[in-house]
């Protein structure tokens, strides 16, 4: 199943992505675009597997999304070394433990460059005191490998033994940034490429000044790393969990010029236009911001028409995209008011067709 995931195949697939991007954006006057490759193995900090029970045995499986054929997974070369270590150790430990293995149907792993791991065990049964006791003993045994936390999940039930997050440390231009990453919330899966994305955005905005507005800011991934280049940063994010993490991350990085508010980009657009007043913006004087730069990292659907209109008002636009097709559609509108200054390909997802791109535009 993973025969194509090999360092010998890496450069060819990266070349193919570069050609695909060149073709997709052929209608635009692109600068020579920058390529940021991924480590060729062990680059993903997240992985999830179904668990298959067969008599006394149990093992991880993955499904082919097209054929629905299932594959036994003994190791996973795209996942971090830590995840691979815990994959093996976890199954060996619980294989003969009826309390922990019974009705277990999925295991999710979240790891960090800083050496922490979070394991979520998902069950088709309710979790009781006996499960908690056995899970605590499991955590103690697995902690011999690296710091680890365990979460149990069942229908309408979430059991957190200690904490439901890890603390990641990313190094950008020699400086360390700290991020809380919560189970089941969005984080960039390829941490090394994420560091390259942050460095690229840092360099492109150095000495710009003014204020940065970030839509879809998540846990503050970009806002925190870019805060040093701006007078003030205001981020918006709809997810409660991500906003809470962003607030924690602002404090962890000792920043005093970053604010995060929980609201959709569409609502923020209406607030900026003075069309509606939002209680969540109480205490924020939007007219006091020196709107120079906006950063957007939208979901696969790209920017809606109102958000395209909103970002087109800024002098500079930093657009991080996980979907070349919707990026192309958005750029068709944005190049009417802005020029593409930088274009980058970040290989977040090697050996797949998925491509992450970054574009920086400045007003014509």
C-alpha positions as CSV (number, residue, x, y, z in Angstrom):
1,X,0.0,0.0,0.0
2,X,2.9,2.4,0.8
3,X,5.3,1.2,-1.8
4,X,5.2,4.6,-3.5
5,X,6.2,6.4,-0.3
6,X,9.9,6.2,-0.7
7,X,12.6,8.9,-0.9
8,X,13.5,7.7,-4.4
9,X,10.1,8.7,-5.6
10,X,10.0,12.1,-3.9
11,X,11.5,14.4,-6.4
12,X,9.5,13.1,-9.3
13,X,6.2,13.7,-7.5
14,X,7.3,17.2,-6.4
15,X,8.2,18.0,-10.1
16,X,4.7,16.8,-11.1
17,X,3.1,19.1,-8.6
18,X,5.1,22.0,-9.9
19,X,4.0,21.3,-13.4
20,X,0.4,20.9,-12.3
21,X,0.5,24.3,-10.5
22,X,2.1,26.0,-13.5
23,X,-0.7,24.6,-15.7
24,X,-3.5,25.6,-13.2
25,X,-2.2,29.2,-12.9
26,X,-1.1,29.6,-16.5
27,X,-3.5,32.5,-17.0
28,X,-1.7,34.6,-14.5
29,X,1.6,36.5,-14.7
30,X,3.3,34.6,-12.0
31,X,6.8,35.4,-10.7
32,X,9.2,32.4,-10.5
33,X,7.6,30.5,-7.7
34,X,9.4,29.2,-4.7
35,X,9.4,25.5,-3.8
36,X,9.5,24.3,-0.3
37,X,9.9,20.5,-0.1
38,X,9.0,18.2,2.7
39,X,11.1,15.7,4.6
40,X,10.7,12.5,2.5
41,X,9.6,10.3,5.4
42,X,8.1,10.7,8.9
43,X,6.7,14.2,8.2
44,X,3.1,13.9,9.5
45,X,2.5,14.8,13.1
46,X,-1.1,13.4,13.0
47,X,-2.5,10.0,12.0
48,X,-5.6,8.0,12.7
49,X,-6.3,4.3,12.1
50,X,-9.3,2.0,12.4
51,X,-8.7,-1.1,14.6
52,X,-9.6,-4.5,13.2
53,X,-10.3,-7.4,15.6
54,X,-9.6,-11.0,14.4
55,X,-9.9,-13.6,17.1
56,X,-7.3,-12.9,19.7
57,X,-5.4,-10.6,17.3
58,X,-6.0,-6.9,16.6
59,X,-4.3,-4.6,14.2
60,X,-4.5,-1.2,12.5
61,X,-6.2,-0.9,9.1
62,X,-6.6,1.8,6.5
63,X,-9.2,1.8,3.7
64,X,-8.6,2.6,0.1
65,X,-11.1,5.5,-0.4
66,X,-12.0,4.4,-3.9
67,X,-12.2,0.6,-3.7
68,X,-13.0,0.4,0.1
69,X,-10.4,-2.4,0.3
70,X,-8.8,-2.6,3.7
71,X,-5.1,-2.8,4.4
72,X,-3.3,-4.0,7.5
73,X,-0.9,-1.3,8.7
74,X,2.1,-2.4,10.8
75,X,4.0,0.8,10.3
76,X,3.2,4.1,8.7
77,X,6.2,5.8,6.9
78,X,4.5,9.2,6.5
79,X,3.9,9.6,10.3
80,X,6.5,10.8,12.8
81,X,8.9,8.5,14.3
82,X,7.2,9.0,17.6
83,X,3.8,7.9,16.2
84,X,5.4,4.8,14.7
85,X,6.9,3.9,18.1
86,X,3.6,4.4,19.9
87,X,1.6,2.5,17.3
88,X,3.6,-0.7,18.0
89,X,3.9,-0.3,21.7
90,X,0.2,0.5,22.2
91,X,-1.1,-2.6,20.3
92,X,1.5,-4.9,22.0
93,X,0.3,-3.6,25.4
94,X,-3.5,-3.8,25.0
95,X,-3.7,-6.9,22.9
96,X,-4.2,-9.1,26.0
97,X,-6.1,-6.5,28.0
98,X,-9.8,-7.1,27.6
99,X,-10.9,-3.8,29.3
100,X,-8.8,-1.7,26.9
101,X,-9.2,-3.7,23.7
102,X,-12.9,-4.6,23.9
103,X,-14.9,-2.6,21.3
104,X,-12.0,-0.4,20.5
105,X,-12.6,0.7,16.9
106,X,-10.2,3.6,16.2
107,X,-6.9,5.1,17.5
108,X,-5.9,8.7,16.7
109,X,-2.3,10.0,17.3
110,X,-1.1,13.6,17.6
111,X,2.6,14.1,18.1
112,X,5.0,17.1,18.1
113,X,8.5,18.1,17.1
114,X,9.0,18.9,20.8
115,X,8.5,15.2,21.8
116,X,4.9,15.0,23.2
117,X,2.2,12.5,22.1
118,X,-1.5,12.5,22.6
119,X,-3.4,9.2,21.9
120,X,-7.2,9.1,21.6
121,X,-8.9,5.7,21.9
122,X,-12.4,5.5,20.4
123,X,-14.9,2.9,21.6
124,X,-18.3,1.4,20.8
125,X,-19.0,1.1,24.6
126,X,-19.3,3.4,27.6
127,X,-16.1,3.8,29.6
128,X,-16.2,3.1,33.3
129,X,-14.0,3.3,36.3
130,X,-12.3,0.0,35.4
131,X,-11.4,1.4,32.0
132,X,-10.0,4.6,33.6
133,X,-7.8,2.5,36.0
134,X,-6.5,0.4,33.1
135,X,-5.9,3.4,30.9
136,X,-3.9,5.2,33.7
137,X,-1.7,2.1,34.0
138,X,-1.3,2.1,30.2
139,X,-0.2,5.7,30.2
140,X,2.4,5.0,32.9
141,X,3.9,2.2,30.8
142,X,3.9,4.1,27.5
143,X,5.5,7.1,29.2
144,X,8.7,5.2,29.2
145,X,8.9,6.0,25.4
146,X,8.0,9.8,25.6
147,X,5.6,12.1,27.4
148,X,2.1,10.9,26.5
149,X,-1.5,11.6,27.4
150,X,-4.5,9.4,26.7
151,X,-8.1,10.3,26.0
152,X,-11.0,7.8,25.8
153,X,-14.0,8.6,23.6
154,X,-17.4,6.9,23.3
155,X,-20.8,8.0,22.4
156,X,-21.5,11.3,24.3
157,X,-18.5,10.6,26.4
158,X,-14.9,12.0,26.6
159,X,-12.5,10.8,29.3
160,X,-9.4,12.9,29.7
161,X,-6.8,11.3,32.0
162,X,-4.7,14.4,32.3
163,X,-4.9,16.8,29.4
164,X,-6.4,16.9,25.9
165,X,-3.6,18.8,24.2
166,X,0.1,18.9,23.4
167,X,2.4,21.9,23.4
168,X,4.3,22.2,20.1
169,X,7.4,24.3,19.7
170,X,8.2,25.5,16.2
171,X,11.5,27.1,15.3
172,X,11.3,30.0,12.8
173,X,14.5,31.9,11.8
174,X,16.2,30.7,15.0
175,X,13.3,31.8,17.2
176,X,11.0,29.4,19.1
177,X,7.2,29.8,19.1
178,X,5.0,27.7,21.4
179,X,1.5,26.5,20.4
180,X,-1.1,24.5,22.2
181,X,-2.6,21.9,19.9
182,X,-5.9,20.4,21.1
183,X,-7.2,17.0,20.1
184,X,-9.6,17.1,17.2
185,X,-8.8,20.8,16.3
186,X,-7.1,21.9,13.2
187,X,-3.3,22.2,13.1
188,X,-0.9,22.0,10.2
189,X,0.0,18.3,10.0
190,X,3.5,18.7,8.5
191,X,5.3,20.6,11.1
192,X,8.6,21.1,9.2
193,X,6.8,22.5,6.2
194,X,4.7,24.6,8.5
195,X,8.0,26.2,9.9
196,X,8.9,27.0,6.2
197,X,5.5,28.6,5.6
198,X,5.9,30.8,8.7
199,X,9.4,31.8,7.7
200,X,8.3,32.6,4.2
201,X,5.5,34.8,5.5
202,X,7.8,36.4,8.1
203,X,10.4,37.4,5.4
204,X,7.7,38.7,3.1
205,X,6.2,41.0,5.7
206,X,9.5,42.1,7.4
207,X,9.5,45.9,8.1
208,X,6.0,46.4,6.7
209,X,4.5,47.9,9.9
210,X,0.9,48.8,10.1
211,X,-1.6,46.3,11.3
212,X,-2.3,42.8,10.3
213,X,-5.8,41.3,10.1
214,X,-6.0,37.5,9.9
215,X,-9.2,35.7,8.9
216,X,-9.5,32.0,9.7
217,X,-6.6,32.3,12.2
218,X,-7.0,28.9,13.9
219,X,-4.9,28.6,17.0
220,X,-2.8,31.7,16.0
221,X,-0.3,29.7,13.9
222,X,0.5,32.7,11.6
223,X,-0.6,35.6,13.8
224,X,1.9,34.7,16.6
225,X,4.9,34.2,14.3
226,X,4.1,37.4,12.3
227,X,3.3,39.6,15.3
228,X,6.9,41.0,15.4
229,X,6.5,42.5,11.9
230,X,3.3,44.5,12.7
231,X,2.1,47.2,15.2
232,X,-1.0,45.2,16.0
233,X,-2.6,41.9,14.9
234,X,-6.3,41.1,15.0
235,X,-7.3,37.5,14.2
236,X,-10.8,36.1,13.6
237,X,-11.7,32.5,14.0
238,X,-15.1,30.7,14.3
239,X,-14.0,27.6,16.3
240,X,-14.4,28.1,20.1
241,X,-11.6,25.5,20.8
242,X,-9.2,27.2,18.4
243,X,-9.9,30.7,19.8
244,X,-9.2,29.4,23.3
245,X,-5.9,27.9,22.2
246,X,-5.0,31.1,20.4
247,X,-5.5,33.0,23.6
248,X,-3.3,30.5,25.5
249,X,-0.7,30.8,22.7
250,X,-0.6,34.6,22.8
251,X,0.2,34.3,26.6
252,X,2.7,31.5,26.1
253,X,4.6,33.6,23.6
254,X,4.4,36.7,25.7
255,X,2.8,38.9,23.0
256,X,1.0,42.1,23.8
257,X,0.0,43.2,20.3
258,X,-2.2,40.3,19.3
259,X,-6.0,40.0,19.8
260,X,-8.3,37.1,18.6
261,X,-12.1,37.4,18.3
262,X,-14.5,34.5,17.7
263,X,-16.5,35.3,14.6
264,X,-16.9,34.2,11.0
265,X,-15.1,36.1,8.2
266,X,-18.5,37.0,6.7
267,X,-19.5,38.6,10.0
268,X,-16.2,40.5,10.3
269,X,-16.8,41.8,6.8
270,X,-20.2,43.2,7.9
271,X,-18.6,44.7,11.0
272,X,-15.9,46.5,9.0
273,X,-18.6,47.8,6.7
274,X,-20.5,49.1,9.6
275,X,-23.5,47.1,8.6
276,X,-23.9,45.3,12.0
277,X,-22.7,45.7,15.5
278,X,-21.4,42.5,17.2
279,X,-21.2,42.1,20.9
280,X,-18.0,40.0,20.5
281,X,-16.3,43.1,19.1
282,X,-17.2,45.2,22.2
283,X,-14.0,47.1,23.2
284,X,-12.5,46.9,19.7
285,X,-12.5,50.1,17.7
286,X,-12.2,48.7,14.1
287,X,-11.8,52.3,12.8
288,X,-8.5,52.6,14.8
289,X,-6.7,49.9,12.9
290,X,-4.2,50.8,10.2
291,X,-5.5,48.3,7.7
292,X,-2.5,47.5,5.6
293,X,-2.1,43.7,5.4
294,X,-4.6,40.8,5.5
295,X,-3.8,37.1,5.8
296,X,-6.3,34.5,4.9
297,X,-5.9,30.7,5.2
298,X,-9.4,29.6,4.2
299,X,-10.9,26.1,4.1
300,X,-10.9,24.1,0.8
301,X,-14.0,26.1,-0.4
302,X,-11.8,29.3,-0.6
303,X,-13.1,32.8,0.0
304,X,-16.7,33.6,-0.4
305,X,-17.5,36.7,-2.6
306,X,-18.0,39.0,0.4
307,X,-14.6,38.0,1.8
308,X,-12.9,38.5,-1.6
309,X,-14.4,42.0,-1.6
310,X,-13.1,42.6,1.9
311,X,-9.5,41.5,1.3
312,X,-9.3,43.4,-1.9
313,X,-9.5,46.6,0.2
314,X,-6.1,45.9,1.8
315,X,-2.7,47.1,0.4
316,X,-1.3,43.6,0.8
317,X,-2.9,40.2,0.8
318,X,-1.2,37.0,2.1
319,X,-3.3,34.1,0.8
320,X,-2.5,30.5,2.1
321,X,-4.4,27.9,0.2
322,X,-5.0,24.2,0.4
323,X,-7.0,24.1,-2.9
324,X,-5.5,25.4,-6.1
325,X,-8.8,25.4,-7.9
326,X,-10.6,27.8,-5.5
327,X,-7.4,29.8,-5.2
328,X,-7.4,30.3,-9.0
329,X,-11.0,31.4,-8.9
330,X,-10.3,33.9,-6.1
331,X,-7.2,35.2,-7.8
332,X,-9.2,35.8,-11.0
333,X,-11.0,38.6,-9.0
334,X,-8.1,39.7,-6.9
335,X,-5.8,40.5,-9.8
336,X,-8.2,43.1,-10.9
337,X,-7.0,45.2,-8.0
338,X,-3.7,43.6,-7.0
339,X,-0.5,42.2,-8.5
340,X,1.0,38.9,-7.6
341,X,4.4,39.5,-6.0
342,X,5.3,36.1,-4.6
343,X,4.0,32.6,-5.2
344,X,5.2,29.5,-3.3
345,X,4.4,25.8,-3.3
346,X,4.6,24.1,0.1
347,X,4.7,20.3,-0.1
348,X,2.6,19.7,3.0
349,X,1.3,16.4,1.7
350,X,4.0,14.4,-0.2
351,X,3.0,11.5,-2.4
352,X,-0.6,12.8,-2.7
353,X,-2.2,15.1,-5.2
354,X,-2.8,17.7,-2.5
355,X,-0.9,21.0,-2.8
356,X,-0.5,23.9,-0.3
357,X,0.3,27.2,-1.9
358,X,1.1,30.7,-0.7
359,X,0.5,34.0,-2.6
360,X,1.4,37.5,-1.7
361,X,-0.4,40.3,-3.6
362,X,0.1,44.1,-3.5
363,X,-2.3,46.8,-4.7
364,X,-1.9,47.9,-8.3
